[in-house]
């Protein structure tokens, strides 16, 4: 059952992630099996996010996944759009970061546009739990 609360303002903790193929099969776990992340969305339209593979050590040759960025955002009830003005990856400056948003119970689920991974179109979902209704 979807929550009627569609407010995104507050501090959210990454609860889980998944990547699925066009047939709905899980094909990966973004940010590894111990993904960690926080996102803060303020009532005046600023946001910041940080995500990382939180494992203490990684298998030999595995790079640690990490992402952080901030900027001004708008939310229309179903789409969160961020115009990034600082980040760890210069590619994010090329276009606004657009995420579809849906709510399931107390969780906010963000879905970026699909991406090609090893020749397969993959859709990622990031599930967030609110830890504060007041932003930082």
C-alpha positions in Angstrom: 0.0 0.0 0.0 1.4 3.4 -1.0 1.8 6.1 1.6 -0.3 9.2 1.2 2.7 11.3 2.5 4.5 12.4 -0.6 6.8 14.9 1.1 10.5 14.3 0.4 11.8 16.9 2.9 14.0 15.5 5.6 16.9 13.1 6.1 16.8 9.7 4.6 19.0 6.6 5.1 19.6 4.1 2.4 17.8 0.9 3.3 18.4 -1.2 0.2 19.1 -1.2 -3.5 18.6 -3.4 -6.5 19.2 -3.5 -10.2 16.7 -5.3 -12.4 16.7 -6.3 -16.1 13.8 -5.7 -18.5 12.2 -9.0 -17.5 12.2 -7.9 -13.8 15.1 -10.2 -12.7 17.5 -8.9 -10.2 20.9 -8.5 -11.8 22.9 -6.6 -9.2 23.1 -4.6 -6.0 24.2 -1.0 -6.5 26.8 0.0 -3.9 27.3 -3.6 -2.9 25.7 -5.9 -0.3 26.3 -3.3 2.4 25.3 0.0 0.6 25.4 3.0 2.9 23.9 6.4 2.1 22.2 9.5 3.3 20.2 12.1 1.4 19.0 15.4 2.9 16.3 17.4 1.1 15.5 20.8 2.6 12.2 22.7 2.5 13.8 25.5 0.5 14.9 23.2 -2.4 18.5 22.2 -1.6 19.7 18.6 -1.4 22.9 16.6 -0.8 23.5 12.9 -1.1 26.3 10.5 -0.4 26.3 6.8 -1.2 29.1 4.2 -0.8 29.8 0.5 -0.8 30.1 0.2 3.0 32.0 -3.1 3.2 35.2 -2.9 5.3 37.1 -4.6 2.6 36.4 -5.5 -1.0 37.4 -8.5 -3.1 40.8 -8.1 -4.8 40.5 -5.8 -7.8 37.0 -4.5 -7.0 36.8 -0.7 -7.0 34.7 0.9 -4.2 31.5 2.4 -5.6 31.0 6.0 -4.3 28.8 8.9 -5.3 28.1 12.3 -3.8 26.5 15.4 -5.1 24.4 18.4 -4.1 22.3 21.1 -5.8 18.9 22.7 -6.1 16.0 20.3 -6.6 12.3 20.4 -7.5 9.7 17.8 -6.7 6.4 17.6 -8.5 4.9 14.6 -6.6 6.4 11.9 -8.8 9.7 13.3 -10.2 12.7 14.6 -8.3 15.0 16.8 -10.5 18.3 18.1 -9.2 20.5 20.7 -10.9 23.9 19.6 -9.6 26.3 22.3 -8.6 29.0 20.3 -6.7 29.8 16.6 -7.0 32.4 13.9 -7.0 31.8 13.1 -10.7 32.1 15.8 -13.3 29.7 13.9 -15.7 26.8 14.9 -13.4 27.3 18.5 -14.5 26.1 17.7 -18.1 22.4 17.3 -17.3 19.9 17.5 -14.4 19.7 14.3 -12.3 16.2 13.0 -12.7 14.7 10.4 -10.4 11.2 8.9 -10.4 9.8 8.8 -6.9 7.2 6.5 -5.4 6.3 5.7 -1.8 5.7 2.3 -0.3 4.6 2.4 3.3 7.3 4.6 5.0 9.9 4.1 2.3 10.8 6.5 -0.6 11.9 4.6 -3.7 14.0 6.6 -6.2 14.5 5.2 -9.7 17.1 6.8 -12.0 16.7 6.5 -15.8 17.7 3.0 -17.1 21.4 2.5 -17.9 23.3 0.0 -20.1 25.4 -2.4 -18.1 27.3 -5.1 -20.0 24.9 -4.6 -22.9 21.8 -5.0 -20.8 19.4 -2.2 -20.0 19.3 -2.1 -16.2 16.9 -0.2 -13.9 18.2 0.7 -10.4 16.0 1.2 -7.4 17.2 2.9 -4.2 15.0 2.4 -1.2 15.2 5.1 1.5 13.9 5.3 5.1 13.2 8.6 6.6 15.3 9.2 9.8 14.2 12.8 10.4 11.4 15.0 9.0 13.7 17.9 9.6 16.5 18.4 7.2 20.0 19.1 8.3 
